[in-house]
């Protein structure tokens, strides 16, 4: 019985050695074979999916403060009898946004060696201003005798006017927000795609979107 058990054990050990040597030799042969092939997936869709997941990147923010002076008068009556005037300070911010949701396969190009990726993005655009109601405030609100005991919508109109003025300031002046948004977006992609293994990340912006 002891001899039989020893024979079975010896056979099992021999079988394991054969399998191990086969696996080892196969791996060694693949590594030593000068004509061996290796598959490396560097296709664009995986990178594209990663970028599409971002959807919308708020790349820069501008803070604005504007003063609104609105007055409503009643014809043929002095202001102390009928009329209304408000002085309002509006504070808020405007974001420069880059839209990633519309990217297609033509937007991402990976080099043959997988070391460089080129990304084509739409140019950053300015989002709608966001008025900070808590930080904004009424400096002065004067109403004539006839208007003091009825509701007023002038403050709401002043808030709308403040938003309009912030929009004009953001789009009409040389704020540099679009340029700053491009710099920040490029830096973000260099970090993101660099971590994915790309040595060079090239980003271009299309003014037509």
Wavefront OBJ file of the C-alpha trace (Angstrom):
o trace
v 0.000 0.000 0.000
v 2.861 2.348 0.882
v 4.551 1.665 -2.434
v 1.337 2.374 -4.341
v 0.835 5.716 -2.579
v 4.454 6.679 -3.268
v 4.019 5.783 -6.943
v 0.850 7.923 -7.225
v 2.563 10.867 -5.538
v 5.581 10.561 -7.802
v 3.351 10.456 -10.879
v 1.471 13.615 -9.769
v 4.703 15.514 -9.147
v 6.024 14.459 -12.545
v 2.821 15.624 -14.251
v 3.033 19.045 -12.578
v 6.655 19.378 -13.636
v 5.766 18.581 -17.241
v 2.957 21.179 -17.298
v 5.165 23.770 -15.627
v 7.993 23.211 -18.060
v 5.589 23.447 -21.002
v 4.233 26.780 -19.812
v 7.718 28.042 -19.028
v 9.120 26.941 -22.373
v 6.186 28.461 -24.242
v 6.742 31.807 -22.528
v 10.478 31.648 -23.104
v 9.991 30.774 -26.751
v 7.662 33.732 -27.246
v 10.128 36.105 -25.631
v 13.127 34.705 -27.527
v 11.342 34.470 -30.883
v 12.539 37.481 -32.959
v 9.425 37.216 -35.106
v 6.988 37.068 -32.197
v 4.038 39.485 -32.197
v 2.483 41.564 -29.429
v -0.901 43.301 -29.543
v -1.100 46.766 -28.004
v -4.446 48.581 -28.168
v -3.895 52.300 -28.681
v -7.023 53.008 -30.689
v -8.826 56.298 -30.360
v -12.331 55.243 -29.213
v -11.249 54.533 -25.629
v -9.652 57.987 -25.403
v -12.691 59.536 -27.085
v -15.043 57.894 -24.586
v -12.953 59.230 -21.729
v -13.222 62.764 -23.139
v -16.949 62.480 -23.881
v -17.541 61.570 -20.239
v -16.379 65.075 -19.305
v -19.305 66.521 -21.344
v -18.755 70.138 -20.325
v -15.662 71.657 -18.775
v -15.944 74.995 -16.966
v -12.449 76.173 -17.738
v -12.412 79.765 -16.437
v -14.583 82.011 -14.287
v -14.882 85.795 -14.321
v -16.335 87.729 -11.393
v -18.305 90.875 -12.152
v -19.848 93.700 -10.168
v -22.215 96.160 -11.789
v -24.333 99.115 -10.657
v -27.897 99.472 -11.920
v -29.809 102.746 -11.669
v -33.460 102.446 -12.751
v -36.196 105.058 -12.470
v -39.892 105.050 -13.277
v -41.665 108.389 -13.503
v -45.335 109.330 -13.812
v -45.945 111.900 -16.498
v -46.998 115.331 -15.233
v -46.431 114.357 -11.584
v -43.359 115.103 -9.443
v -41.354 112.127 -8.214
v -42.208 112.683 -4.549
v -45.879 112.092 -5.402
v -45.659 109.253 -7.935
v -42.523 107.604 -9.143
v -39.897 105.083 -8.208
v -36.119 104.804 -8.387
v -33.720 102.043 -7.362
v -29.948 101.862 -7.092
v -28.828 98.247 -7.156
v -25.391 96.597 -6.955
v -25.322 93.268 -8.766
v -22.553 90.715 -8.219
v -22.072 87.463 -10.075
v -19.888 85.339 -12.292
v -19.574 84.197 -15.881
v -17.953 80.898 -16.870
v -16.019 80.102 -20.032
v -17.091 76.581 -21.029
v -15.669 73.953 -23.389
v -18.194 71.475 -24.803
v -16.882 67.894 -25.062
v -20.236 66.243 -25.773
v -20.089 66.729 -29.552
v -16.684 65.134 -30.084
v -16.404 62.455 -32.755
v -13.744 60.024 -33.938
v -12.278 62.766 -36.124
v -11.648 64.818 -32.980
v -9.034 62.439 -31.532
v -5.959 61.158 -33.372
v -3.426 58.762 -31.850
v 0.007 58.334 -33.437
v 1.102 54.905 -34.685
v 3.583 54.480 -31.864
v 0.945 55.473 -29.309
v 3.098 58.244 -27.862
v 1.176 61.258 -29.153
v -2.509 62.133 -29.068
v -4.056 65.095 -30.864
v -7.392 66.470 -29.660
v -9.497 68.988 -31.585
v -12.009 70.910 -29.478
v -14.548 73.669 -30.076
v -13.437 77.075 -28.896
v -14.552 77.980 -25.346
v -17.769 79.989 -25.134
v -19.109 82.218 -22.379
v -21.969 80.772 -20.357
v -24.931 82.786 -19.109
v -24.100 85.064 -16.144
v -25.061 83.797 -12.706
v -26.259 86.553 -10.363
v -25.357 86.039 -6.725
v -28.556 87.290 -5.108
v -27.190 86.957 -1.577
v -24.154 89.107 -2.301
v -26.042 91.633 -4.444
v -27.946 94.382 -2.646
v -30.137 97.467 -2.935
v -28.292 100.677 -2.157
v -31.322 102.931 -2.349
v -34.986 102.544 -3.215
v -37.071 105.707 -3.356
v -40.813 105.740 -3.977
v -43.358 108.525 -4.204
v -46.264 108.793 -1.784
v -48.636 107.076 -4.182
v -46.291 104.106 -4.660
v -45.203 103.364 -1.118
v -48.169 101.176 -0.261
v -48.207 98.955 -3.328
v -45.955 96.209 -4.544
v -42.895 96.917 -6.614
v -41.233 94.925 -9.377
v -38.408 97.369 -9.858
v -35.881 95.286 -7.886
v -36.566 92.261 -10.096
v -36.063 94.456 -13.146
v -32.805 95.710 -11.669
v -31.603 92.132 -11.231
v -32.365 91.343 -14.880
v -30.568 94.504 -15.917
v -27.545 93.508 -13.806
v -27.373 90.163 -15.625
v -27.524 91.953 -18.979
v -24.729 94.300 -17.979
v -22.534 91.413 -16.801
v -23.121 89.628 -20.113
v -22.119 92.757 -22.053
v -19.033 93.216 -19.889
v -17.955 89.605 -20.393
v -18.487 89.526 -24.162
v -17.718 93.117 -25.086
v -14.547 93.749 -23.132
v -11.110 92.202 -23.467
v -11.426 90.013 -20.373
v -9.097 87.290 -21.674
v -11.489 84.614 -20.405
v -11.517 82.603 -23.633
v -7.718 82.547 -23.772
v -7.512 81.579 -20.110
v -10.062 78.816 -20.696
v -7.926 77.389 -23.513
v -4.822 77.389 -21.314
v -6.662 75.685 -18.447
v -8.313 73.095 -20.695
v -5.012 72.212 -22.353
v -3.354 71.805 -18.943
v -6.209 69.557 -17.777
v -5.935 67.313 -20.853
v -2.157 67.103 -20.610
v -2.525 65.873 -17.050
v -5.393 63.481 -17.833
v -3.968 61.940 -20.992
v -0.413 62.037 -19.691
v -1.547 59.806 -16.840
v -3.009 57.466 -19.480
v 0.448 56.952 -20.970
v 0.708 59.534 -23.736
v 4.024 61.373 -23.852
v 2.775 64.251 -26.009
v -0.677 65.835 -25.927
v -1.560 68.370 -28.608
v -4.800 70.368 -28.293
v -6.278 72.664 -30.925
v -9.416 74.814 -30.789
v -11.862 75.381 -33.617
v -13.615 78.736 -33.558
v -16.478 77.277 -35.599
v -17.083 74.576 -32.954
l 1 2 3 4 5 6 7 8 9 10 11 12 13 14 15 16 17 18 19 20 21 22 23 24 25 26 27 28 29 30 31 32 33 34 35 36 37 38 39 40 41 42 43 44 45 46 47 48 49 50 51 52 53 54 55 56 57 58 59 60 61 62 63 64 65 66 67 68 69 70 71 72 73 74 75 76 77 78 79 80 81 82 83 84 85 86 87 88 89 90 91 92 93 94 95 96 97 98 99 100 101 102 103 104 105 106 107 108 109 110 111 112 113 114 115 116 117 118 119 120 121 122 123 124 125 126 127 128 129 130 131 132 133 134 135 136 137 138 139 140 141 142 143 144 145 146 147 148 149 150 151 152 153 154 155 156 157 158 159 160 161 162 163 164 165 166 167 168 169 170 171 172 173 174 175 176 177 178 179 180 181 182 183 184 185 186 187 188 189 190 191 192 193 194 195 196 197 198 199 200 201 202 203 204 205 206 207 208 209
